[in-house]
C-alpha cells in the first residue's frame, strides 16, 4: 500500500449518457477513500473554469466536427495542465467522467471525423514532455484504466426520458449513438490492456460488482 500511495492513478469512465457512469464513479470514489486513497473527481469536457466554458459552447452551439474536436482537445489540454497533472504528481487517484476516448467515439464515430487526424491532435494535446511535471515514463498521457460502460443506445434513451432537457449530442438520432458505440468498441480494440468493458445493461448492483472487480484486478482496492 505504501508504494502504491506514492504513485498517482488515472481511471476514466466512458460511455453514452444513461449508461450509469455517474452513479458508479461516486461509488468507486467512496471505496477508494475508504481504502485510504486521496481521490479527485473531475469530468470532460470541463474540469477547469476555461474548460467548462468550452464545454458549454461544444454542447449547445452548432459547429462542424473539426471545430468540435479542436475545442475538445483545447479543453483537455487546460484540464491536464491545471487538474490532471497536479493530481497525479501528488499521488492521488483521479477519476474522470470521460476523457479522450469520448472524442474518438463522438467526433470520430458519431460525427465520422477522420480517426488519424484525431490521433494527431491526441499526440499534440496529451504530450507530457511539454508539461513541467514528469508524470510518466510515456510521453502520451492516457488513463491507467478505462471503464467502458457499454449499453445499447435504445436502453440508454429509455433511461433518459424526462430526466433533463437534452443537449445537442443527447438529441441525436439512434443511428448516431450506434456509431458512437462502434467508436468506443474500435478504441477498446486498439488498447485492450487499458479498457475494461462493463456490461451496463444489468441491475445496478451487478454493474458495481463488475466495476469493483476491474479495479481490484489491478491491485488498487
Secondary structure as the mmCIF struct_conf table of DSSP 4:
data_model
#
loop_
_struct_conf.conf_type_id
_struct_conf.id
_struct_conf.beg_label_comp_id
_struct_conf.beg_label_asym_id
_struct_conf.beg_label_seq_id
_struct_conf.end_label_comp_id
_struct_conf.end_label_asym_id
_struct_conf.end_label_seq_id
HELX_RH_AL_P HELX_RH_AL_P1 UNK A 2 UNK A 5
TURN_TY1_P TURN_TY1_P1 UNK A 6 UNK A 6
BEND BEND1 UNK A 7 UNK A 7
STRN STRN1 UNK A 9 UNK A 14
TURN_TY1_P TURN_TY1_P2 UNK A 17 UNK A 18
BEND BEND2 UNK A 19 UNK A 20
HELX_RH_AL_P HELX_RH_AL_P2 UNK A 21 UNK A 34
TURN_TY1_P TURN_TY1_P3 UNK A 35 UNK A 36
STRN STRN2 UNK A 39 UNK A 43
BEND BEND3 UNK A 44 UNK A 45
BEND BEND4 UNK A 47 UNK A 48
HELX_RH_AL_P HELX_RH_AL_P3 UNK A 49 UNK A 60
BEND BEND5 UNK A 61 UNK A 61
HELX_RH_AL_P HELX_RH_AL_P4 UNK A 65 UNK A 79
HELX_RH_PI_P HELX_RH_PI_P1 UNK A 80 UNK A 84
HELX_RH_AL_P HELX_RH_AL_P5 UNK A 85 UNK A 90
TURN_TY1_P TURN_TY1_P4 UNK A 91 UNK A 91
STRN STRN3 UNK A 93 UNK A 97
HELX_RH_AL_P HELX_RH_AL_P6 UNK A 100 UNK A 103
HELX_RH_PI_P HELX_RH_PI_P2 UNK A 104 UNK A 110
BEND BEND6 UNK A 111 UNK A 111
HELX_RH_AL_P HELX_RH_AL_P7 UNK A 115 UNK A 125
TURN_TY1_P TURN_TY1_P5 UNK A 126 UNK A 126
STRN STRN4 UNK A 127 UNK A 127
HELX_RH_3T_P HELX_RH_3T_P1 UNK A 128 UNK A 130
BEND BEND7 UNK A 131 UNK A 133
BEND BEND8 UNK A 137 UNK A 139
STRN STRN5 UNK A 140 UNK A 140
BEND BEND9 UNK A 144 UNK A 144
STRN STRN6 UNK A 145 UNK A 150
HELX_RH_AL_P HELX_RH_AL_P8 UNK A 153 UNK A 160
TURN_TY1_P TURN_TY1_P6 UNK A 161 UNK A 163
BEND BEND10 UNK A 164 UNK A 164
TURN_TY1_P TURN_TY1_P7 UNK A 168 UNK A 171
BEND BEND11 UNK A 172 UNK A 172
HELX_RH_AL_P HELX_RH_AL_P9 UNK A 174 UNK A 190
TURN_TY1_P TURN_TY1_P8 UNK A 191 UNK A 194
STRN STRN7 UNK A 195 UNK A 199
BEND BEND12 UNK A 201 UNK A 202
HELX_RH_AL_P HELX_RH_AL_P10 UNK A 204 UNK A 216
TURN_TY1_P TURN_TY1_P9 UNK A 217 UNK A 219
#
